[in-house]
Amino acid sequence: MWHQQGNRYTHSARVSNIQLAQMHIWSASMSVQNKLYRDINRLQLTTNSFRSI
């Protein structure tokens, strides 16, 4: 009985670790997307200012 409870605990801990890793990967990819988005916006702004000259 105790052995089963211990296994269940380690399993839930492992699942929470996986979820934490996924959240970390997701937030990292989101920050990369945000950087790309800002760069694209900056490019569009510079091309628009060149056109207006």
N, C-alpha and C positions, 0 to 999 in steps of 0.2 A: 504493500500500500504506500509506504513512504517512498519507495523507489519510483512508483508511478507518478506521485506528486512531484518528485524531484525532476523527472523527465518532462512533465508538463511545464514546470517552471522554466527549465532551460530552453524548452521549445518556444515559450512566449518571449523570453529574453532574446532569443535568436531572431524571432520575427520582428521585434521592436528594433533590433539592430539593423535589420534589412530595411525597415521602413525609414530609419534615420539616414541610412546610406542613400536610399532613393531620394529622400527630401534634399540631401546635400547635393546630389547630382542634378536634381531638378533646379535648385536655386542657382547652381553654377551655370547651367545652360541658360537659365533666364537672364543672368547677368551678361552672358555673352550675346544673347539676342538683343538686350538693351543697348549694348555697345554698338552692335551692328546697326541698330535702328537709328541711334544718334549719329553715327557716321553717315548713313544714307541721308538723313535730314540735313546734315551739314553740307554734303555734296549738292543736294538740291538747292539749298540756300545760295551756295557759291555760283552754281550755274544760273540761277535766276538773277543774281546781281550782275553777272557778266552779260546776260541778255539785255538787261535794262540800260547798260552803258551805251 
